Amino acid sequence: MSTEIELKLQLSPKAASKLAKHPLLANIASQRQHLLNTYFDTPKLELHERRIAVRFRKKGWQWLCTVKSAEPASGGLAMRSEWETQATPGTFDFSHVDNAEFRDFLEQRIAQLEPVFTTDFKRQIWHVPFGESLIELAIDRGHIESRGRKSPICEIELELLSGKVEDIFWLTRQLQGDHHLHPAIASKAERGYNLFLDAPLKPFKARPAAITTDMTPVEAFRCIALNCLEHFQRNEQGLLTSKDPEFVHQARVALRRLRSAIKLFAPVLPPEFVTTYGKTWQTLGSALGEARNWDVFLEETLPPFMAAFPNDKDGKRLRKIAQRKAQSARKSIVGLLATSEYPRLLLEFTAAVYTVGEALPIPLKDFARQQISRHDRKARKLATRHAELSPTKRHKMRIAFKKLRYTLEFFAPLLPPQRLKAYLAAIGHLQEQLGLINDQMSAESLLAEAMPKSQPKPIQGWIAGQHVLRINGLPKVLCTWLVQQRPH
């Protein structure tokens, strides 16, 4: 078995032609290949479910059988286990797979394997000496095909043949200086399955980060931070092309989780890393927050008011104004993602996360216990004083519970699952109530922005009434949480 460390970047066909003439490649002989690949799975797509890819590749006159375990990628960088051997097309022999669990899983399904999709592309390859490493740079151009549908391929893959992973990033920085290269996380196999399933673009929700007790705190941070970055990147296309407000919501949650992770692990991270990347995502996060606020106003605040006051002219006028505001906020997000700085930020942050060093050696369980206790104490202190909190303090309490929930979710693999489940459920109900209170406060601000010179209107009184109702319901959900057994 080999471990494949690979960085994938998208580019335009025009940029691909120019890249081949880049000074870093000019004096290196290149190879050209025509690669035809057929991917196989069971009728129930059991390999896809396990994130395993099996393919036959025609490479010149040679046929190869490849098995890959497709781990999640972030910032374009993927690390995958790979097994490859010469083969006869259509004859499956997995004896070269030295992972017994993978091998048994595949051998039990040989009779069920059938073609799912093909990739057909031309590859130009350079072996680039860079820094202390040898890096294979490949430009792939062609298409993916399944069930009569096609999707184009135009991408760069940089694979570390030997040396240090940071050299891949340094080489990419050199290339990005002259060309618009965008880190990509979807492999050809993933895109092939999407084509096979004719899968619509859907908002992507956070997945648990696979931390383990034998990790150091920095290793756990690396796993969590890349998990958050993947969460954001998988909603990127939806931000650009879809009107579904859930893409904005999930992208915003992803950046909030990422920024929370940086603050959470700050005691064990180098101060310069925290200083540099603690505020890096603020501009994009603010744009997402603006869009999300208008989406909530349109989707959740206005409809019940208009149902109660169907003939209110100001409500109808306000909806049109809010729609324009939401559309403008979306355009701001698209503009930020279209800048050349954005793909560079993805690359720089991914490189920094992969290369960040340990600042404070401490067992992960001890660190997790300290951080959970700290956030729990802060939330409880505010919760026990909820009756006397000002709106500003109540907002701080909402943020404290959000940070506590993120902390528990990040460290979930280290905690007793049953106690954690009940505890998180109570926090979830509490966050929902606090979120609704915050939405009402935001609605008041948005209303003032949308109709700054208007006289008092029914909607203003209605929003204020809803605010009072939510606050009155807060003590009950706070008490439900306070009596829960702590999961740590």
C-alpha positions as CSV (number, residue, x, y, z in Angstrom):
1,M,0.0,0.0,0.0
2,S,1.1,3.6,-0.7
3,T,-0.3,6.8,0.8
4,E,-1.1,9.3,-1.9
5,I,-0.7,13.0,-0.9
6,E,-2.3,15.0,-3.6
7,L,-3.3,18.6,-4.2
8,K,-6.1,19.2,-6.7
9,L,-6.8,22.6,-8.4
10,Q,-9.3,23.6,-11.0
11,L,-8.5,26.0,-13.8
12,S,-9.9,27.1,-17.2
13,P,-8.8,25.4,-20.4
14,K,-7.1,28.7,-21.4
15,A,-5.2,28.7,-18.2
16,A,-4.2,25.1,-18.6
17,S,-2.6,25.8,-22.0
18,K,-0.7,28.7,-20.5
19,L,0.4,26.8,-17.4
20,A,2.3,24.3,-19.6
21,K,4.6,27.1,-20.6
22,H,5.3,28.3,-17.0
23,P,9.0,29.0,-16.4
24,L,9.1,26.3,-13.6
25,L,8.2,23.7,-16.2
26,A,10.0,25.1,-19.3
27,N,13.2,23.1,-18.9
28,I,11.6,19.8,-17.7
29,A,10.6,17.1,-20.1
30,S,7.0,16.1,-19.9
31,Q,5.2,12.9,-20.6
32,R,1.8,12.6,-22.3
33,Q,-0.7,9.9,-21.6
34,H,-4.3,9.0,-22.6
35,L,-6.0,7.5,-19.6
36,L,-9.3,5.7,-19.8
37,N,-10.8,4.6,-16.5
38,T,-13.9,2.5,-15.7
39,Y,-15.1,2.6,-12.1
40,F,-17.1,-0.3,-10.6
41,D,-19.5,-0.7,-7.7
42,T,-22.4,-2.9,-6.6
43,P,-26.0,-2.1,-7.6
44,K,-26.5,-0.6,-4.1
45,L,-23.3,1.5,-4.4
46,E,-21.8,-0.2,-1.3
47,L,-18.3,0.9,-2.2
48,H,-19.4,4.5,-2.6
49,E,-21.0,4.3,0.8
50,R,-17.7,3.1,2.3
51,R,-15.7,5.8,0.4
52,I,-13.9,3.1,-1.6
53,A,-13.1,3.4,-5.3
54,V,-12.3,0.5,-7.5
55,R,-11.3,1.1,-11.1
56,F,-9.7,-0.5,-14.2
57,R,-7.3,1.9,-16.0
58,K,-6.0,1.6,-19.5
59,K,-2.6,3.3,-19.6
60,G,-1.2,2.9,-23.1
61,W,-1.2,-0.8,-23.7
62,Q,-1.2,-1.6,-20.0
63,W,-4.2,-2.3,-17.7
64,L,-4.1,-1.6,-14.0
65,C,-6.6,-2.3,-11.2
66,T,-6.6,0.4,-8.5
67,V,-8.3,0.5,-5.1
68,K,-8.4,3.8,-3.2
69,S,-9.8,4.7,0.2
70,A,-11.1,8.2,-0.4
71,E,-10.6,10.3,2.7
72,P,-12.2,13.7,2.9
73,A,-10.2,16.5,1.4
74,S,-9.8,20.1,2.5
75,G,-8.2,23.1,0.7
76,G,-7.7,20.8,-2.3
77,L,-5.3,18.5,-0.4
78,A,-6.2,14.8,-0.1
79,M,-4.4,11.9,1.6
80,R,-5.6,8.5,0.4
81,S,-4.5,4.9,0.8
82,E,-4.0,3.4,-2.6
83,W,-3.3,-0.1,-3.9
84,E,-2.5,-0.7,-7.6
85,T,-1.4,-3.7,-9.7
86,Q,-1.4,-4.9,-13.3
87,A,-4.7,-6.6,-14.2
88,T,-6.8,-8.2,-16.9
89,P,-9.9,-6.0,-17.6
90,G,-13.0,-7.4,-15.9
91,T,-11.1,-9.9,-13.7
92,F,-11.1,-8.8,-10.1
93,D,-8.2,-9.9,-7.9
94,F,-7.8,-8.0,-4.7
95,S,-4.9,-10.0,-3.3
96,H,-2.6,-6.9,-3.6
97,V,-4.8,-5.0,-1.0
98,D,-2.9,-5.5,2.3
99,N,-5.7,-4.1,4.4
100,A,-7.5,-7.2,5.5
101,E,-10.8,-5.4,6.2
102,F,-10.9,-3.7,2.8
103,R,-9.8,-6.9,1.0
104,D,-12.5,-9.0,2.7
105,F,-15.2,-6.4,2.0
106,L,-14.2,-6.2,-1.7
107,E,-13.8,-10.0,-2.2
108,Q,-17.3,-10.7,-0.8
109,R,-18.8,-8.4,-3.5
110,I,-16.8,-9.4,-6.6
111,A,-19.8,-11.1,-8.2
112,Q,-21.9,-7.9,-7.8
113,L,-19.4,-5.4,-9.3
114,E,-20.6,-3.6,-12.4
115,P,-19.5,-0.4,-14.3
116,V,-20.8,2.8,-13.0
117,F,-19.0,5.6,-14.9
118,T,-15.9,6.3,-17.0
119,T,-13.3,9.0,-17.0
120,D,-11.5,9.7,-20.3
121,F,-8.8,12.4,-20.3
122,K,-5.4,13.3,-21.6
123,R,-2.7,13.9,-19.0
124,Q,0.6,15.9,-19.3
125,I,3.1,15.1,-16.6
126,W,6.1,16.9,-15.2
127,H,8.4,15.6,-12.4
128,V,9.3,18.8,-10.7
129,P,12.2,19.1,-8.2
130,F,11.2,21.7,-5.8
131,G,12.6,22.6,-2.3
132,E,13.5,19.2,-0.7
133,S,10.9,17.3,-2.7
134,L,10.1,15.7,-6.0
135,I,6.5,16.6,-7.1
136,E,4.5,15.2,-9.9
137,L,2.5,17.9,-11.6
138,A,-0.2,16.7,-14.0
139,I,-2.7,18.6,-16.2
140,D,-5.8,16.6,-16.9
141,R,-8.2,17.5,-19.7
142,G,-11.1,15.4,-20.8
143,H,-14.5,14.3,-19.5
144,I,-16.5,12.1,-17.1
145,E,-19.4,10.1,-18.6
146,S,-22.2,8.1,-17.1
147,R,-25.6,7.1,-18.4
148,G,-25.2,9.4,-21.5
149,R,-24.3,12.4,-19.4
150,K,-20.9,14.1,-19.5
151,S,-19.0,16.5,-17.3
152,P,-15.7,18.2,-18.4
153,I,-12.4,17.7,-16.7
154,C,-9.8,20.5,-16.5
155,E,-7.6,20.3,-13.5
156,I,-4.1,20.1,-12.0
157,E,-3.0,17.4,-9.7
158,L,0.2,17.8,-7.7
159,E,1.4,14.6,-6.0
160,L,4.2,14.4,-3.5
161,L,6.5,11.6,-4.8
162,S,9.1,12.3,-2.1
163,G,10.0,15.0,0.4
164,K,7.9,17.3,2.5
165,V,4.2,18.1,2.1
166,E,4.8,21.9,2.5
167,D,6.8,21.9,-0.8
168,I,3.5,21.1,-2.6
169,F,2.1,24.3,-1.2
170,W,5.2,26.4,-2.0
171,L,5.1,25.2,-5.6
172,T,1.4,26.0,-5.9
173,R,2.0,29.5,-4.6
174,Q,4.5,30.0,-7.4
175,L,1.9,28.8,-10.0
176,Q,-0.9,30.8,-8.4
177,G,1.1,34.0,-8.9
178,D,0.5,33.8,-12.6
179,H,-2.7,31.8,-13.0
180,H,-6.1,31.5,-11.4
181,L,-5.9,28.1,-9.7
182,H,-8.7,27.1,-7.3
183,P,-8.3,24.4,-4.7
184,A,-10.9,21.6,-5.4
185,I,-12.0,18.8,-3.1
186,A,-14.2,16.7,-5.3
187,S,-12.3,13.8,-6.9
188,K,-13.1,12.5,-10.3
189,A,-14.7,9.5,-8.6
190,E,-16.9,11.7,-6.5
191,R,-17.9,13.7,-9.6
192,G,-18.6,10.4,-11.5
193,Y,-20.9,9.1,-8.8
194,N,-22.8,12.5,-8.8
195,L,-23.2,12.1,-12.6
196,F,-24.3,8.5,-12.3
197,L,-26.9,9.5,-9.6
198,D,-27.8,12.7,-11.4
199,A,-27.5,14.1,-8.0
200,P,-28.8,17.7,-7.4
201,L,-26.6,20.2,-5.6
202,K,-27.5,20.0,-1.9
203,P,-26.4,22.0,1.1
204,F,-23.7,20.1,3.0
205,K,-23.9,19.8,6.8
206,A,-21.0,19.4,9.2
207,R,-19.7,15.9,9.7
208,P,-18.0,14.7,12.9
209,A,-14.3,15.2,13.0
210,A,-12.5,11.8,13.4
211,I,-10.3,12.7,16.4
212,T,-8.8,9.9,18.6
213,T,-7.4,9.8,22.1
214,D,-3.9,9.1,20.8
215,M,-3.7,12.4,19.0
216,T,-2.0,15.5,20.4
217,P,-4.1,18.6,20.7
218,V,-2.5,20.1,17.6
219,E,-3.2,16.9,15.6
220,A,-6.8,17.1,16.8
221,F,-7.0,20.8,15.8
222,R,-5.7,19.9,12.4
223,C,-8.4,17.3,11.9
224,I,-11.1,19.6,13.2
225,A,-10.0,22.7,11.2
226,L,-9.8,20.7,8.0
227,N,-13.2,19.3,8.7
228,C,-14.6,22.8,9.1
229,L,-12.9,23.9,5.8
230,E,-14.4,20.9,4.0
231,H,-17.8,21.9,5.4
232,F,-17.4,25.4,3.9
233,Q,-15.9,24.3,0.5
234,R,-18.7,21.8,-0.1
235,N,-21.2,24.6,0.1
236,E,-19.2,26.9,-2.1
237,Q,-20.8,26.0,-5.4
238,G,-24.2,26.5,-3.9
239,L,-23.2,30.0,-2.8
240,L,-22.3,30.8,-6.4
241,T,-25.2,29.2,-8.3
242,S,-28.1,28.4,-6.0
243,K,-30.8,30.6,-4.4
244,D,-31.4,28.1,-1.6
245,P,-30.7,30.0,1.6
246,E,-29.5,26.9,3.3
247,F,-26.2,27.1,1.4
248,V,-25.6,30.5,3.1
249,H,-26.6,29.1,6.4
250,Q,-24.2,26.1,6.2
251,A,-21.3,28.1,4.9
252,R,-21.8,30.6,7.8
253,V,-21.9,27.7,10.3
254,A,-18.7,26.3,8.8
255,L,-16.8,29.5,9.3
256,R,-18.2,30.0,12.8
257,R,-17.0,26.5,13.7
258,L,-13.6,27.2,12.1
259,R,-13.1,30.4,14.0
260,S,-14.3,28.8,17.2
261,A,-11.8,26.0,16.7
262,I,-9.0,28.4,16.4
263,K,-10.0,30.2,19.6
264,L,-10.6,26.9,21.4
265,F,-7.1,25.5,20.6
266,A,-5.3,28.9,20.9
267,P,-3.5,27.8,24.1
268,V,-1.7,25.0,22.2
269,L,-1.1,26.8,18.9
270,P,1.7,29.1,18.0
271,P,0.6,32.7,18.8
272,E,1.5,33.9,15.3
273,F,-0.9,31.3,13.8
274,V,-3.7,32.5,16.0
275,T,-3.0,36.1,15.3
276,T,-2.8,35.5,11.5
277,Y,-5.8,33.3,11.0
278,G,-8.0,34.2,13.9
279,K,-9.4,37.2,12.0
280,T,-8.6,36.1,8.4
281,W,-12.2,34.8,7.8
282,Q,-14.0,37.9,9.3
283,T,-14.8,39.6,6.0
284,L,-16.3,36.6,4.4
285,G,-18.0,35.7,7.7
286,S,-19.6,39.1,7.9
287,A,-20.9,38.9,4.4
288,L,-22.5,35.6,5.1
289,G,-24.0,36.9,8.3
290,E,-25.6,39.8,6.5
291,A,-27.1,37.5,3.9
292,R,-28.3,35.0,6.5
293,N,-30.0,37.8,8.5
294,W,-32.0,38.9,5.5
295,D,-32.8,35.3,4.6
296,V,-34.2,34.6,8.1
297,F,-36.2,37.9,8.0
298,L,-37.7,36.8,4.7
299,E,-38.2,33.1,5.4
300,E,-39.1,33.1,9.1
301,T,-40.0,36.6,10.5
302,L,-42.2,38.1,7.7
303,P,-44.4,35.1,6.8
304,P,-46.2,34.7,10.2
305,F,-46.7,38.5,10.3
306,M,-48.2,38.6,6.8
307,A,-50.4,35.6,7.6
308,A,-51.7,37.5,10.6
309,F,-52.0,40.8,8.7
310,P,-52.6,39.7,5.0
311,N,-53.7,43.2,3.9
312,D,-50.9,45.2,5.5
313,K,-49.3,47.3,2.7
314,D,-46.2,47.9,4.7
315,G,-45.6,44.2,5.0
316,K,-45.8,43.7,1.3
317,R,-43.5,46.7,0.7
318,L,-41.1,45.4,3.3
319,R,-40.9,42.0,1.6
320,K,-39.8,43.6,-1.7
321,I,-37.2,45.7,0.1
322,A,-35.9,42.7,2.0
323,Q,-35.7,40.6,-1.2
324,R,-33.5,43.3,-2.7
325,K,-31.3,43.5,0.4
326,A,-30.9,39.7,0.4
327,Q,-30.0,39.7,-3.3
328,S,-27.4,42.4,-2.7
329,A,-25.9,40.5,0.2
330,R,-25.7,37.4,-2.0
331,K,-23.9,39.4,-4.7
332,S,-21.3,40.5,-2.1
333,I,-20.6,36.9,-1.2
334,V,-20.2,35.9,-4.9
335,G,-17.9,38.9,-5.3
336,L,-15.6,37.8,-2.5
337,L,-15.4,34.3,-3.8
338,A,-14.5,35.5,-7.2
339,T,-11.4,37.5,-6.0
340,S,-8.0,36.1,-6.6
341,E,-7.3,36.4,-2.9
342,Y,-10.0,33.7,-2.0
343,P,-8.3,30.7,-3.6
344,R,-5.0,31.9,-2.2
345,L,-6.5,32.1,1.3
346,L,-7.8,28.5,1.0
347,L,-4.3,27.3,0.0
348,E,-2.4,29.4,2.6
349,F,-4.7,28.3,5.4
350,T,-4.5,24.7,4.4
351,A,-0.7,24.9,4.3
352,A,-0.6,26.6,7.7
353,V,-2.8,23.9,9.3
354,Y,-0.8,21.1,7.9
355,T,2.5,22.5,9.0
356,V,1.6,24.1,12.4
357,G,3.7,22.9,15.2
358,E,3.1,22.1,18.9
359,A,3.3,25.0,21.3
360,L,2.2,23.3,24.5
361,P,2.5,19.5,24.9
362,I,-0.5,18.2,26.9
363,P,-2.6,15.0,26.6
364,L,-5.6,15.6,24.4
365,K,-8.1,14.2,27.1
366,D,-6.7,16.7,29.7
367,F,-6.9,19.5,27.2
368,A,-10.5,18.6,26.2
369,R,-11.6,18.4,29.8
370,Q,-10.1,21.8,30.6
371,Q,-11.7,23.5,27.7
372,I,-15.1,21.9,28.2
373,S,-15.1,22.8,31.9
374,R,-14.1,26.4,31.0
375,H,-17.0,26.9,28.5
376,D,-19.4,25.1,30.8
377,R,-18.7,27.3,33.7
378,K,-19.1,30.5,31.6
379,A,-22.4,29.3,30.2
380,R,-23.7,28.3,33.7
381,K,-22.7,31.6,35.3
382,L,-24.8,33.5,32.7
383,A,-27.6,31.0,32.8
384,T,-28.2,31.2,36.6
385,R,-28.5,35.0,36.2
386,H,-30.7,35.0,33.1
387,A,-33.5,37.0,34.8
388,E,-31.3,40.0,35.3
389,L,-29.4,39.9,32.0
390,S,-29.6,42.9,29.6
391,P,-30.1,42.3,25.9
392,T,-26.3,42.6,25.4
393,K,-25.6,40.1,28.2
394,R,-28.3,37.8,26.9
395,H,-26.6,37.9,23.5
396,K,-23.3,37.0,25.2
397,M,-25.1,34.0,26.8
398,R,-26.2,32.8,23.4
399,I,-22.7,33.0,22.1
400,A,-21.4,31.2,25.2
401,F,-23.8,28.3,24.6
402,K,-22.9,28.2,20.9
403,K,-19.2,27.9,21.8
404,L,-20.0,25.2,24.4
405,R,-21.9,23.2,21.8
406,Y,-19.1,23.5,19.3
407,T,-16.6,22.4,21.9
408,L,-18.6,19.4,22.8
409,E,-19.1,18.4,19.2
410,F,-15.4,18.8,18.4
411,F,-14.5,16.5,21.3
412,A,-17.4,14.2,20.9
413,P,-15.3,11.0,20.1
414,L,-13.7,11.4,23.6
415,L,-16.9,11.7,25.6
416,P,-19.5,9.1,26.8
417,P,-22.0,9.0,23.9
418,Q,-25.3,8.6,25.8
419,R,-24.7,11.4,28.3
420,L,-23.4,13.6,25.5
421,K,-26.5,13.0,23.4
422,A,-28.9,14.1,26.1
423,Y,-26.7,17.0,27.0
424,L,-26.5,18.2,23.4
425,A,-30.2,17.8,23.0
426,A,-30.9,20.2,25.9
427,I,-28.3,22.7,24.6
428,G,-30.0,22.4,21.2
429,H,-33.4,23.3,22.5
430,L,-31.8,26.2,24.5
431,Q,-29.9,27.5,21.5
432,E,-33.1,27.4,19.4
433,Q,-34.9,29.6,21.9
434,L,-32.0,32.0,22.2
435,G,-31.7,32.0,18.4
436,L,-35.3,33.0,18.0
437,I,-34.8,35.8,20.6
438,N,-31.8,37.0,18.6
439,D,-33.7,36.8,15.3
440,Q,-36.3,39.1,16.8
441,M,-33.6,41.6,17.8
442,S,-32.0,41.4,14.3
443,A,-35.5,41.9,12.8
444,E,-35.9,45.2,14.7
445,S,-32.5,46.4,13.3
446,L,-33.3,45.2,9.7
447,L,-36.7,46.9,9.9
448,A,-35.1,50.2,10.9
449,E,-32.6,49.8,8.0
450,A,-35.3,48.9,5.5
451,M,-37.9,51.6,6.5
452,P,-35.8,54.2,8.4
453,K,-38.3,57.1,8.2
454,S,-41.6,55.3,8.7
455,Q,-44.0,55.9,11.5
456,P,-44.7,53.1,14.0
457,K,-46.3,50.2,12.1
458,P,-48.2,47.0,13.1
459,I,-45.1,44.9,12.2
460,Q,-43.0,46.8,14.8
461,G,-45.5,46.0,17.5
462,W,-45.8,42.4,16.3
463,I,-42.0,41.9,16.4
464,A,-41.8,43.4,19.9
465,G,-44.6,41.1,21.1
466,Q,-42.8,38.0,19.7
467,H,-39.6,39.1,21.4
468,V,-41.4,39.2,24.8
469,L,-43.0,35.8,24.2
470,R,-39.6,34.2,23.5
471,I,-38.0,35.7,26.5
472,N,-40.8,34.5,28.7
473,G,-40.2,30.9,27.5
474,L,-36.5,31.0,28.2
475,P,-36.5,30.0,31.9
476,K,-38.1,26.6,31.2
477,V,-35.5,25.5,28.7
478,L,-32.7,26.9,30.8
479,C,-33.8,24.8,33.8
480,T,-34.0,21.7,31.5
481,W,-30.3,22.2,30.6
482,L,-29.1,23.1,34.1
483,V,-30.3,19.7,35.5
484,Q,-28.6,17.7,32.8
485,Q,-25.7,15.5,33.9
486,R,-22.4,16.9,32.4
487,P,-20.9,14.6,29.8
488,H,-17.2,15.2,30.9
